[in-house]
Every structure is written in structure tokens, then in C-alpha cells.
Amino acid sequence: MSQSIAISLLVCTRNRAQALPGLLTSIERAAASRPNPSIEVVIVDNGSSDATPSLLAAWCAAQPFPTRILREEFPGLARARNRGLAAVHGAIIAMTDDDCVLHDDYFDALFQAFTEASAPVIIGGRILLGNPADLPVTIKLEDHPMEADPLAFPGGFVMGANLAFTRCVLNRIGSFDERFGAGAPFVAAEDTDFLYRASGQGITLRYDPRFVVDHHHGRRTIAEETRLLAGYSYGDGALYAKHLTDRRTLAALATDIADLARDIRRPVTAHRGVRHFYCFRLKHKLRGALAFARHQIQGRSQRS
């Protein structure tokens, strides 16, 4: 890497003062385990009203590596990420969530993964369950490297809680779509949209289990899990509508319809709040697609 900053770690947070110390301490440990770390940490405070600002200021002032705190008052994870992406300097841009904890060798493993890859590339890492009391959702457990099929819908292949890419990816495909993700009209899938656009430009999507985070997501009830799954499908459905003319979308929709038969032949029983999983998923995808279509129509009406 020719730039002085090899890795920029971007974290977006909002009212998580109780959870943040776990992440911040893990960043310190991971940075200390890498000799002469050429890293920076950029944290975007997405309008917190708790003790987050003072906590971040004290932490940043104590670090030996470059840190920046940015403020984005308007809520929305994608909006906050875009605020941070406009300020990072690294040749590799990594992202994690404020309820995650980095493993001690995170930066070493991340750097090694990108050393072995040709730019432009997006690489997602392993996501383990941080607390055994939490439900086994929003995790990525595979222990072997993978490369995404460029003709497949990339939802779930890798996740925004442990995602990194070369700077040239951002230059080629642009920023996150602020209509998607937490705090936005379409409550999920901002990372999937980013992957979808990248794959469409011929950018390789990889999964590398060597750089790892533990996810302390805190969801412990069946109702919370069911809402999460509905939100994921709702966001994916909105993406279907956004990319409706793409042949990958049509193939994914055809697969969703064919999968309905599996509710009878091989039903999914892992989610106790969902009786017919594939029907549940398609129903919420259709909701998301219709909502996106209405959003587009309303937007055109307001501009005319």
C-alpha cells in the first residue's frame, strides 16, 4: 500500500454509550497487536443524545493512531456511513457495527486478506455470536473462503457488520443508497444494494473467515427475530424493485417463487416465530417492492 494510511476503520453509532466500550477496547487491542499499525479510525455519531459524544472524545484523545469523530444529525445508517466514507483516507476501507467486538488479530488478518486479492474487491469477514444468550441471527459462521457467483443475488453472502473494500470500489460505484438501512424508509439491505451494484460492475465479492468480529446484537425474543427477518425481506423486496430490469433480480424472484414448495417438502424450522418461512419471506419482499414503487411515484409527483 503506497498511502500512509493502509486501513481506515469506519464505525457508525447512535445512542450506544453502554455498548461502545467493548468495541473501542477491542480496537485498541487489535491495533496494539499489529507492529507499526498504519490505521485510522473514523467514528460517525449519528445524532446521539446519550453519553456517546463525551465517551468518544475521551477515547479518541487517548489513542496513538489517528482518529476522527464526525457528526451526522439526520438519522440513517447509510447516511452516516456516507458521511464517514467522505472523510476516510485508507487504501482499504473496513466497516463494523457499534455492537461488535474485533478479534485481536483483526487488522493483521484483514491486511493479509487484501494482500492476497486483486483490486477492486469487496471482502466480508466472519461474524460470530458475541453472547450465547442472544439468538443465532445476524452472524456469518462459515470457516472457509468463498467467492460470490456474479450472477446471483448477493443478499447474506457477506454482511455490513464486518465488511471491507478497496478504495477504488467506492470510486467506481459510489456511496450507499440512503433510502435503505436502519433509520431509512427501507429498513435493511443497504449493504446488499452496495454489493449488488459492485457485482454488476464486475467487482469481485469474497468471504474470508480470517478477520473476525463478535456480534453482541442483543436480540433474545422470538418477536425480535421475526421483526428482523421481516425487515430483511422488506429491504430485499425494495431492492428487487430498484433493480427490476436486472436479470439477476428476475432470477432471484423466480427462485423465491419456486422455493414456496419447500414450505411443504422441506420446511424451515429454525425460526419459531415463522411457520412457512419461504411464504413469509416472499410476502415481505412483495411488501417492500410495492412500497419502493410507491416511493418512486410520490417522488416523481413532488418533482413535477
Number of C-alpha atoms within 10 A of each C-alpha: 12 7 11 11 17 17 27 25 24 24 23 26 23 22 17 16 18 12 17 21 17 15 23 19 14 19 20 16 16 18 23 16 15 16 8 9 17 18 22 22 23 22 23 27 25 22 18 18 12 13 12 19 18 11 15 20 13 10 14 19 12 9 12 12 16 14 19 17 16 16 17 21 14 11 16 22 27 24 26 27 22 18 20 23 22 10 13 20 20 22 19 25 23 25 22 21 21 25 22 26 26 24 18 20 17 23 25 17 19 23 15 13 19 19 11 8 14 9 15 19 21 26 26 29 29 24 24 20 21 18 14 10 11 15 18 18 16 20 22 25 13 14 12 10 14 16 12 15 13 17 14 15 23 21 16 14 18 26 26 20 25 24 23 25 22 21 22 14 21 17 10 13 16 14 17 23 16 19 22 25 24 18 16 17 17 24 23 27 28 25 21 24 25 20 25 23 16 22 22 14 13 11 19 21 23 23 24 21 22 20 25 25 28 21 27 23 20 15 17 14 11 14 13 14 20 16 12 17 22 23 22 22 26 28 30 30 29 30 24 25 20 16 16 15 10 12 13 19 21 15 13 16 19 11 11 16 13 11 17 19 13 15 16 11 9 10 14 15 12 10 15 12 16 19 14 16 21 20 18 17 21 21 15 21 26 20 18 27 23 17 19 23 15 12 15 14 11 11 11 10 9 8 6 5
